[in-house]
């Protein structure tokens, strides 16, 4: 009897021991599994961070490699330091732009005409205004044109500065159509006074105009005979609700904002459409003139590359400045700070800048009566 009881008790003890042993093995397996999962997660996180770091480093290296230009310019239109009104000469060009075929359109200011140069040609053709350089106020004439926009069909929008108006000029036409201003300078909402920069929102067909002498930016809807003040209009000044003789204008569709070369305040501003004040991008917030990397002297034009870097025609410093994204220190990429001249490395009052699809730089070198191209390498 006792032997039987002992056997039964031993059997139960062995079962408990086996259960404990199985539980211990399960715990070990679970701990090992959890450790393995944790290690795997950490390894994945580290790998992702390393990939992002490598991508960032690679992008930075690519940017550094792309954003270099030969500092010796090539004259691609006009004759250096020679003014004239034949097909090979320009007289104080104030704007240059390109179409999809890389043909140049030039606002030949003191010849009161728009010249078109086919890619590689040194002879221009008059596509708006009078070929002989005569100024006038009728719709077949221009007076000191300063800016041009080209659409995909070769139709032009021209700032006819001396006539205080914006013209739409169809490709092949001998005259334009007045789409903003009255032809007489004024400060009413249907008038302009010495307009310069123009920018177009192609999605909504809105036209923005830098109304220089009224220190404001005007918005014209398609077909409207009167505009709306969209920025400035509070008298010339340097506070955050004012502009001071704006010249260059760039529409940034991604942020629905205008970037403004605020000429007489020597700074570059961003004004979000619908807001009542600007934010500073470059230059002095107080309008200080200077020639350091953070200051400017009467800037007149801006453009951007696909990476969001900003380029500024710093007119009276005779240079083109590059501002990398988020930076307020400029890098001189064309011209020599504070030195004007007519050799291939110097500029004399650059008025306009453009980039082509290869990021080659084009400059309207106004007082040298030429268009300079600086090759990216």
MOKA-V617622 format. One record per pair of residues at least 12 apart in sequence whose ideal C-beta (glycine too) atoms are under 10 Angstrom apart, sorted by the first residue. I is the first residue (numbers start at 1). J is the second residue. Records with the same first field share a line. If there is no record, write none. Layout:
I=J, J
//
This chain:
59=307
62=307
63=305, 307, 309, 324, 325
65=377
66=305, 307, 309, 358, 359, 376, 377
67=305, 307, 309, 322, 324, 331, 333, 359, 376
68=333, 359, 375, 376, 377
69=320, 322, 333, 334, 359, 360, 361, 373, 374, 375, 376, 377
70=333, 334, 344, 345, 360, 361, 373, 374, 375, 376, 377
71=332, 333, 334, 335, 336, 344, 345, 346, 374
72=334, 343, 344, 345, 372, 374, 375
73=334, 335, 343, 344, 345, 346, 347, 361, 362, 363, 365, 368, 370, 371, 372, 373, 374, 375
74=344, 360, 371, 372, 373, 374, 375
75=122, 342, 344, 365, 368, 369, 370, 371, 372, 373
76=96, 104, 117, 119, 120, 121, 122, 362, 370, 371, 372, 373
77=89, 90, 93, 96, 104, 106, 108, 115, 116, 117, 121, 122, 123, 124, 362, 364, 365, 369, 370, 371, 372, 373
78=90, 91, 92, 93, 106, 108, 115, 117, 122, 124, 364, 365, 368, 369, 370, 371, 372
79=122, 368, 369, 370
80=342, 343, 344, 348, 365, 368, 369, 370, 372
81=341, 342, 343, 348, 365, 367, 368, 369, 370
82=342, 368, 369, 370
83=108, 110, 111, 367, 368, 369, 370
84=111, 133, 369
85=108, 110, 111, 112, 113, 126, 130, 131, 132, 133, 134
86=111, 123, 124, 131, 132, 133
87=115, 117, 121, 122, 123, 124, 125, 126, 131
88=121, 122, 123, 124
89=108, 111, 115, 124, 133, 369, 370
90=106, 107, 108, 109, 110, 111, 113, 115, 117, 124, 364, 365, 366, 368, 369, 370, 371
91=108, 109, 110, 111, 112, 113, 133, 366, 369
92=107, 108, 109, 110, 111, 144, 349, 351, 364, 366, 367, 368, 369
93=106, 107, 108, 109, 110, 111, 115, 145, 146, 351, 352, 363, 364, 365, 366, 367, 368, 369, 370, 371
94=106, 107, 108, 109, 110, 144, 145, 146, 147, 148, 159, 161, 196, 247, 300, 301, 349, 351, 352, 364, 366
95=107, 108, 109, 114, 145, 146, 147, 148, 149, 158, 159, 196, 197, 198, 248, 300, 301, 351, 352, 353, 354, 364, 366, 371
96=115, 117, 148, 301, 351, 352, 353, 354, 362, 363, 364, 365, 371, 372, 373
97=114, 147, 148, 149, 150, 156, 352, 354, 362, 364
98=117, 119, 150, 354, 355, 356, 357, 360, 362
99=116, 119, 150, 151, 152, 153, 154, 156
100=150, 152, 154, 357
101=118, 119, 154
102=117, 118, 119, 120, 356, 357, 358, 360, 362
103=116, 117, 118, 119, 120, 121, 125, 127, 150, 154
104=116, 117, 118, 119, 121, 124, 354, 362, 364, 371, 373
105=117, 124, 127, 128, 148, 149, 150, 154, 156, 158, 354
106=124, 127, 145, 148, 352, 362, 364, 370, 371
107=128, 129, 142, 144, 145, 146, 147, 148, 156, 158, 159, 160, 161, 351, 352, 364, 366
108=124, 126, 128, 129, 133, 142, 144, 145, 364, 369
109=142, 143, 144, 145, 146, 161, 162, 351, 364, 366
110=133, 135, 144, 145, 366, 369
111=124, 126, 129, 130, 131, 132, 133, 134, 135, 142, 144, 145, 369
112=128, 129, 130, 132, 133, 134, 135, 136, 141, 142, 143, 144, 145, 160, 162, 163
113=126, 127, 128, 129, 130, 131, 132, 133, 134, 135, 141, 142, 145
114=126, 127, 128, 129, 142, 145, 148, 150, 156, 158, 169
115=127, 128, 129, 131, 371
116=128, 150, 154, 156, 171
117=371
119=356
124=371
127=148, 154, 156, 158, 169, 171, 172, 173, 174
128=140, 141, 142, 145, 148, 156, 158, 160, 167, 169, 170, 171, 173, 174, 175, 176
129=141, 142, 143, 145, 158, 160, 167, 169, 174, 175, 176
130=142, 174
135=160, 162, 163
136=162, 163
137=160, 162, 163, 164, 165, 183, 184
138=163, 175, 176, 183
139=160, 163, 165, 167, 169, 173, 174, 175, 176, 177, 178, 183
140=169, 173, 174, 175, 176
141=160, 162, 163, 175, 176
142=158, 159, 160, 161, 162, 163, 165, 167, 169, 176
143=160, 161, 162, 163, 164, 165
144=159, 160, 161, 162, 163, 194
145=158, 159, 160, 161, 162, 163, 167
146=158, 159, 160, 161, 162, 194, 195, 196, 197, 198, 210, 212, 247, 300, 351, 352
147=159, 160, 161, 166, 195, 196, 197, 198, 199, 209, 210, 247, 248, 249, 301, 351, 352
148=169, 198, 352
149=166, 168, 198, 199, 200, 202, 207
150=171
151=168, 170, 171, 200, 202
152=202
153=170, 171
154=169, 170, 171, 172
155=168, 169, 170, 171, 172, 173
156=168, 169, 170, 171, 173, 176
157=169, 176, 179, 180, 198, 199, 200, 207, 209
158=176, 179, 198
159=180, 181, 192, 194, 195, 196, 197, 198, 209, 210, 212, 249
160=176, 178, 180, 181, 183, 192, 195
161=192, 193, 194, 195, 196, 212
162=185, 194
163=178, 181, 182, 183, 184, 185, 192, 195
164=180, 181, 182, 183, 184, 185, 186, 191, 192, 193, 194, 195, 211, 213
165=178, 179, 180, 181, 182, 183, 184, 185, 191, 192, 195, 209
166=178, 179, 180, 181, 192, 195, 198, 207, 209, 218, 220, 227
167=179, 180, 181
168=180, 207
178=225
179=207, 220, 222, 223, 224, 225
180=192, 195, 198, 207, 209, 211, 218, 219, 220, 224, 225, 226, 227
181=193, 195, 209, 211, 218, 220, 225, 227
182=225, 226
185=211, 213, 214
186=213, 214
187=211, 213, 214, 215, 216, 233
188=214, 226, 227
189=216, 218, 220, 224, 225, 226, 227, 228, 229, 233
190=218, 220, 224, 225, 226, 227
191=211, 214, 218, 226, 227
192=209, 210, 211, 212, 213, 214, 216, 218, 220, 227
193=211, 212, 213, 214, 215, 216
194=210, 211, 212, 213, 214, 245, 247
195=209, 210, 211, 212, 213, 214, 218, 246, 247, 249
196=209, 210, 211, 212, 213, 245, 246, 247, 248, 249, 261, 263, 300, 301, 351
197=209, 210, 211, 212, 217, 246, 247, 248, 249, 250, 258, 260, 261, 263, 300, 301, 302, 352
198=210, 218, 220, 249, 251
199=217, 248, 249, 250, 251, 252, 258, 259, 260
200=220, 222, 249, 251
201=219, 251, 253, 256, 258, 273
202=251, 253
203=253
204=221, 222, 253
205=220, 221, 222, 223
206=219, 220, 221, 222, 224, 228, 230, 251, 273
207=219, 220, 221, 222, 224, 227, 251
208=220, 227, 230, 231, 249, 250, 251, 258, 260, 271, 273
209=227, 230, 246, 249
210=231, 232, 243, 245, 246, 247, 248, 249, 258, 260, 261, 262, 263
211=227, 229, 231, 232, 233, 243, 245, 246
212=243, 244, 245, 246, 247, 263, 264
213=236, 245
214=229, 232, 233, 235, 236, 243, 245, 246
215=231, 232, 233, 234, 235, 236, 237, 242, 243, 244, 245, 246, 262, 263, 264, 265
216=229, 230, 231, 232, 233, 234, 235, 236, 242, 243, 246
217=229, 230, 231, 232, 233, 243, 246, 249, 258, 260, 271, 273
218=230, 231, 232, 233
219=231, 258, 273
230=258, 271, 273, 274, 275
231=243, 246, 249, 257, 258, 260, 269, 271, 272, 273, 275, 276, 277, 278
232=244, 245, 246, 260, 262, 269, 271, 278
234=276
236=264, 265
237=264, 265, 287
238=262, 264, 265, 266, 267, 284, 285, 286, 287, 288
239=277, 278, 285, 286
240=269, 271, 275, 276, 277, 278, 279, 280, 285
241=275, 276, 277, 278
242=262, 265, 277, 278
243=260, 262, 263, 264, 265, 269, 271, 278
244=262, 263, 264, 265, 266, 267, 287
245=261, 262, 263, 264, 265, 298
246=258, 260, 261, 262, 263, 264, 265, 269, 271, 300
247=260, 261, 262, 263, 264, 298, 299, 300, 301, 302, 313, 315, 351, 352
248=260, 261, 262, 263, 268, 299, 300, 301, 302, 303, 312, 313, 315, 351, 352, 353
249=261, 301, 302
250=268, 270, 301, 302, 303, 304, 310, 311
251=273
252=270, 272, 273, 304, 308
254=304, 308
255=270, 272, 273
256=272, 273, 274, 275
257=269, 270, 271, 272, 273, 274, 275, 278, 279
258=270, 271, 272, 273, 278
259=271, 278, 281, 282, 302, 303, 304, 310, 312
260=278, 281, 299, 302
261=282, 283, 296, 298, 299, 300, 301, 302, 312, 313, 314, 315
262=278, 280, 281, 283, 287, 296, 299
263=296, 298, 299, 300, 301, 315, 316
264=287, 289, 298, 299
265=280, 283, 284, 285, 286, 287, 288, 289, 296, 298, 299
266=282, 283, 284, 286, 287, 288, 289, 290, 295, 296, 297, 298, 299, 314, 316, 317
267=280, 281, 282, 283, 284, 285, 286, 287, 288, 295, 296, 299, 312
268=280, 281, 282, 283, 296, 299, 302, 310, 312, 314, 321, 323, 328, 330
269=281, 282, 283, 285, 302
270=310
280=328
281=302, 310, 312, 323, 326, 327, 328
282=294, 295, 296, 299, 302, 310, 312, 314, 321, 323, 327, 328, 329, 330
283=295, 296, 297, 299, 312, 314, 321, 323, 328, 330
284=296
289=316, 317
290=317
291=314, 316, 317, 318, 319, 332, 337, 338
292=317, 329, 330, 337
293=321, 323, 327, 328, 329, 330, 331, 332, 337
294=321, 323, 327, 328, 329, 330
295=314, 317, 330
296=312, 313, 314, 315, 316, 317, 319, 321, 330
297=314, 315, 316, 317, 318, 319, 337, 338
298=313, 314, 315, 316, 317, 349
299=312, 313, 314, 315, 316, 317, 321, 350
300=312, 313, 314, 315, 316, 349, 350, 351, 352, 353, 364, 366
301=313, 314, 315, 320, 350, 351, 352, 353, 354, 363, 364
302=321, 323, 353
303=352, 353, 354, 355, 361, 362
304=323, 325, 355
305=322, 325, 355, 359, 361, 376
306=355, 357, 359
307=324, 325, 359
308=324, 325, 326
309=322, 323, 324, 325, 326, 327, 331, 355, 359
310=322, 323, 324, 325, 326, 327, 330
311=323, 330, 333, 334, 353, 354, 355, 359, 361, 363
312=330, 350, 353
313=334, 335, 347, 349, 350, 351, 352, 353, 363, 364, 365, 366
314=330, 332, 335, 337, 347, 350
315=347, 348, 349, 350, 351, 352, 366, 367
316=338, 340, 349, 350
317=330, 332, 335, 336, 337, 338, 339, 340, 347, 349, 350
318=332, 334, 335, 336, 337, 338, 339, 340, 341, 346, 347, 348, 349, 350, 365, 367
319=332, 333, 334, 335, 336, 337, 338, 339, 340, 346, 347, 350, 363
320=332, 333, 334, 335, 347, 350, 353, 361, 363, 372, 374
321=333, 334, 335, 337, 353
322=334, 361
333=353, 361, 374, 376
334=346, 347, 350, 353, 361, 363, 365, 372, 374
335=347, 348, 350, 363, 365, 372, 374
340=365, 367, 368
341=368
342=365, 367, 368, 369, 370
343=368
344=372, 374
345=372, 374
346=365, 368, 372
347=363, 364, 365, 366, 367, 368, 370, 372
348=365, 366, 367, 368, 369, 370
349=364, 365, 366, 367, 368
350=363, 364, 365, 366, 367, 368, 372
351=363, 364, 365, 366, 367
352=364, 365, 366, 371
353=374
354=371, 373
355=376
356=373, 376
358=375, 376
359=375, 376
360=373, 374, 375, 376, 377
361=373, 374, 375, 376
362=374
//
